[in-house]
C-alpha cells in the first residue's frame, strides 16, 4: 500500500515536471519567434549597399578622368576601389547582343544602336553616404559644361551626334529617389528631360534615363583610363589603374574588337 502511494506520487510529480518543461519550451519557442520577427522587421541596413549610375557629356575619355579624380580625391577610394568605367547607354534595348566602338560590325556600333558614350560610377554605403556621393558626382558632371553665352555646351563641341549627347542614368529616372539630388546640382539650369531612348542630341539639354530600362554596357578594355584628346594622363592612370582593375575583374572583356 505504501509503495503504491509513493509510485502514484512519483508519477504525479513526473507529470507535473513534464508539464512545466513543455510550458517552458513553448515560452522559449515563442520568445525565439518574436526575436526572429523583430530582427527581420527592424534589421539595421547593411553597409555594403551599392547603386550604379552613369553620366554622359561627350567623349568619355576625359570625362572618366574627372570621375576617377572625384573618387580618389574627395572619397579617398584606393586604386582597387575605383568604380568609374566608360561604356555605352541610352539606346533602346535589345537591338544587338553587344555594343562596340566604331570599326566593329555595323550592327554592333554603339551609335547605330542609339547609345551615347557614358561613364558609370558606384554609390556605396548607407543611404546618407549614397546621397552624398550622388551629390558629388552630379557636381562633377555639371562642371563638365561651359557657358557659350546662349546656353551650356560640352567641352568637346567638335564631337556631334546622338553618340555624344548629354545624359544621366539613374534607377527610376526622373521618378527615382536620386533625381532630386541630381536636379539640385543643376547650377546652370540646363533643361532636364525624361529620356525614352535613342534621342538625338539637343543643345543645353540633359536626358534623364531610367538605368533599369536603359542599362550600361561596358566599353572595350582599351577605352578604359585612356588619355584625352590632346591631353596625356600619367601612367598611374593609363596603365596602373587599368591593370589593377583588369586583374581584380572589374574591367572585363566585352567580345568587341580591341582596336588599340
Residue, then its C-alpha position, 0 to 999 in steps of 0.5 A: x500500500x505504501x509503495x503504491x502511494x509513493x509510485x502514484x506520487x512519483x508519477x504525479x510529480x513526473x507529470x507535473x515536471x513534464x508539464x512545466x518543461x513543455x510550458x517552458x519550451x513553448x515560452x522559449x519557442x515563442x520568445x525565439x519567434x518574436x526575436x526572429x520577427x523583430x530582427x527581420x522587421x527592424x534589421x539595421x541596413x547593411x553597409x555594403x549597399x551599392x547603386x550604379x549610375x552613369x553620366x554622359x557629356x561627350x567623349x568619355x575619355x576625359x570625362x572618366x578622368x574627372x570621375x576617377x579624380x572625384x573618387x580618389x580625391x574627395x572619397x579617398x577610394x584606393x586604386x582597387x576601389x575605383x568604380x568609374x568605367x566608360x561604356x555605352x547607354x541610352x539606346x533602346x534595348x535589345x537591338x544587338x547582343x553587344x555594343x562596340x566602338x566604331x570599326x566593329x560590325x555595323x550592327x554592333x556600333x554603339x551609335x547605330x544602336x542609339x547609345x551615347x558614350x557614358x561613364x558609370x560610377x558606384x554609390x556605396x554605403x548607407x543611404x546618407x553616404x549614397x546621397x552624398x556621393x550622388x551629390x558629388x558626382x552630379x557636381x562633377x558632371x555639371x562642371x563638365x559644361x561651359x557657358x557659350x553665352x546662349x546656353x551650356x555646351x560640352x567641352x568637346x563641341x567638335x564631337x556631334x551626334x546622338x553618340x555624344x549627347x548629354x545624359x544621366x542614368x539613374x534607377x527610376x529616372x526622373x521618378x527615382x529617389x536620386x533625381x532630386x539630388x541630381x536636379x539640385x546640382x543643376x547650377x546652370x539650369x540646363x533643361x532636364x528631360x525624361x529620356x525614352x531612348x535613342x534621342x538625338x542630341x539637343x543643345x543645353x539639354x540633359x536626358x534623364x534615363x531610367x538605368x533599369x530600362x536603359x542599362x550600361x554596357x561596358x566599353x572595350x578594355x582599351x577605352x578604359x583610363x585612356x588619355x584625352x584628346x590632346x591631353x596625356x594622363x600619367x601612367x598611374x592612370x593609363x596603365x596602373x589603374x587599368x591593370x589593377x582593375x583588369x586583374x581584380x575583374x572589374x574591367x572585363x572583356x566585352x567580345x568587341x574588337x580591341x582596336x588599340 
